[in-house]
């Protein structure tokens, strides 16, 4: 379920700006309704305030959704567009996201569930080189690790579906032919594999959500998935305020201005730094 539009109410102290930068308290009844309905504000890109009149501004237009909506549209994003012939700015809702990241640009990240695999320790022992150049060893290990992930570890979701399918077939066989010691043992081993993959799935979503607390064994993947989806949306840059004060929504222009900003930030104004002689001899 999702609700969007002009609620004419605020959720936080920063949602309204009055004369001389004053702030007023958010509407308690609106906050209570959001909490009791278990709705979530999924954030936005673009200008903060969605309504302006004179010197007063506020963020009263928003999109609120529940966890089922988040799971159905994990890549959804909201953009505040410039105001035109109205004192409200329009909200652009994209269910697939504005700027999808290219897979080729994604950096290598260590996948926490790998360490839960019974072969991971031996894999590290066999593939980590203690001699030679550190950077070369890192790159070689990453290559072998990604290959091991594809060939041995596999996709957690596909493994879970496969195990559930096997369990369903086994239960059907037991219902038709009756239970036996062999079938009971097979079912026990299958449940052990399912528990293992569920624990790996829980750690996977925990890592993606970067949750600050965790109690292993709850299998609360729905909660972690919700956090991960929210974090993924907040990590996207879909609008950027330029030096001119205008907002840019073009991916290529955002990329160029972002690159320019960090190039300027990390460029020394005076590269002619004097050498420091510590009068220390190294062998």
N, C-alpha and C positions, 0 to 999 in steps of 0.2 A: 504494500500500500504506500502511496506517496501523495503529498499535498504540496501545491506550489501556488505562488501569487502574492498579493498584498495582504499581509496579516494585520497591518496597522498596529503592530506591537513589536517589542524588542525582547531579545533574550539575554543580552549582556549590557554592562554599563557603557561599553564602547560603541554600541549600536546607534546612539544619538549624539549629535554635536549641536550645541546651541550657541548663543552669543558668547563671545570672549572665551570660547573653548569649554563652556560648562558641560557637565554631564548630569543626567538624571537616571534614577533607578529603572531597571527593566520592569516590565509588567509581570507581577507575580502570578496572576491567573493564567497568563499565556505560558509561562515557564512550567507551571504545574500541569497544564494540559499536555505539553510536549513530553514531560517525564512520565506521566501516567499512561500516555499512549505509546510509550517506548519508541518515540520518533527520534530521528537523528538528522542534524543539519549537516549535509555532506560537503559544505564549503563552496568556494567559488574562485574564479579568476577575474581580474579586472578591478574597476573602482570599488572602494569599500562601501560607499553609501549608495543606496538605490533610489532615494527620494531627496530632492532639494527644493527649497523655497526660500528665497532671500538668503539670510545667513544661517539658516537652520538646515541640517542634513540628518538623515537617519537611514538605517538599514532595516527596512520593514518588509521588503520583498525577499522571499527565500524559498528554498526547496527542502521539504522535510520528508523523510522516508523511514520505513521500518527495516528490520534485518532481512526479511524475505525479499524486499525490493532490492536491497543491496546485493544479495546473492544472485538475483536474476539479472542485474545490470552492474557487474563489478567494475566496469570501465567507464561508467557514466561520469559526466563532468558538467559543471554549471559555469556559465560565463555571463558577467554583467556587461552589457553592451552600452555604448554611449547613448545619452538621452537625446531624443529627437521629438520636438513638438509635444512634449509631456514633461511633467516634473518627476516622473518615474523612469528608471532605465529598464529596458526589456531584459528578460532572462532567457538565455539560449541554453536549452537542455540537449546535450548530445549523449545518447545511450551507449555509443561505442567509443567515446572519448574524442577530443579534438586532435591531438597530436600523438599518434601511436609511435612508441619508440621502435627504432629498427633493431632487429635481433642482432645484426652484425656489430652494433655499437655498444652492446651490453658488456660490461666488464665481467671478468671472472669473479665469482663469489663462492666461498666455501659453503657446501651444503651440509648443515649440521646433522641430518639423519644418517649421513655416510658412516659416522663413527659408531652407529648402533648395529652395523652389519658385522656378522661374525668373521668375515674375511678381510675387514678393513685394516686391522692391525698388521696382518701378514702382507697385505698389499703395500702398505707404507714401508715396511721393512725391506721388501724386495725391490721397490722402485725409487726410494730416496737415496741419492748419491751423496756421500759424505766428502768426496774428493772433487776438486775442480772448482770452476767459477760458480759462485752462489747464484747469480742471475740466470745462468744457463741451466743450472740444476732445477731452479724454480720453474722455468718454462718447460723443461722436459717432464717434470713431475706433473704439472698441470695437464699436459697433453695425455700422459698415461692415465691420469685420474679421470678425465672426461671420457676417455675410451672405456675405462673400467665402469664408469657410471652407466654408459649405454649398454655394455655387454653383460655386466654382472648385476649391478644394483637395480637398474631399470626404473621405470616410471611408477611412483607410489600409487597414483590413482588407478592406473591400469592393472597393477598387481592386486589392489584391493578388489576391483571388480571381478578379476579372474578368480580370486579365492572365494568370493561370495557365490559366483556361478558354480564352482566346484562343490561348495557346501550345499547349494540348492539341489544339485544332482544327487549328492550323497544322501540327503534327507529323503528325496523321492525314492531312491533305491531301498532305504531302510523301511519306508512306509509300505512298499510293495512286497518285499521279500522277508521283512522282519529283521530284528537286530541280531548281531553276532559279535563275537569277540574281535574279529578282524575289522568289521565295519566300525565298531565303537572305538577301536584304536586309531583308525584312519580319521574318524571325526575329531578325536582328541588332538591329533597332530595338526589337523587342518585349523582347528580353533587356536592353537598355539601360533601358527603362522599369521592368522588374522589379527591376533592380539599384537604381534610384532609390527605388522604393517600399520595398524591403528596408532601405535605409539610413535612410529616414524612420521605418520601424517600429522600427529599432534605437534611434534617437535618442528616439523616443516612450517606449519602455520604460526607457531610461536616465534620462529626466527623471522618470518616475513612480517609479523605484526610488531616485533620488538616490544613485546609486553614486558612490563616492569615486575610482574609477579607471575608465579607459575607453580601449580601443584600437579606433578606428573601422575598420570593414571586417571585423570578426569575425562580424557578424550573430548574436551570441550572445544572441538575444532570449529564449531559455528561461531563462537565468540572470537577466536583468533582470526578466523577468516574475515569477520566484520572489521576487526582492527587493521588487518593487512590491506583490505580494500580501501579503507579510509586513508591509510598512510600512503598508498599508491597514488590516490587522487591528489593529496596534498603535496606530493613530490613533483607533480607535473607543473611546468611553467607554460601556461597557455595564453597569457597576456602579460605585457611588460610596459611600464610607464617610461617613456623616453625622456631625454633631457629637455625636450620642448614642452613637456607636460601632457602630451597626447599619449593615448594608449595604443599599442600595436598588438594585433591579433594574428599577424602573419608569421608562421613558423620560421621561415628563412630569415626574416628581419630580426626576430627574437634571438635566433642563434648568432647572427652577426653582432648584435649589440651586446650579447652576453660575452662573446669572445673578446670583443673590444674592451669591455669593462675589466676583465681579468688580466688581459695583456697590459693595460695601463696600471692596474693595481700592483702587478708583480714586476714591473719594469723599473729599474733603478734610475733615479734622476741624474745621479752622478756616478758613472761606472768606474771612475778613476780613484778607487779606494787605495789608500797607502798600504804598503806591505808592512806586516808586523813581524819583527825578528825576535823570537823567544830565546835565541842563543842555546838551543837544544839540539844535540846531534843524535840522529836515529841510526841504528845499524843498517 
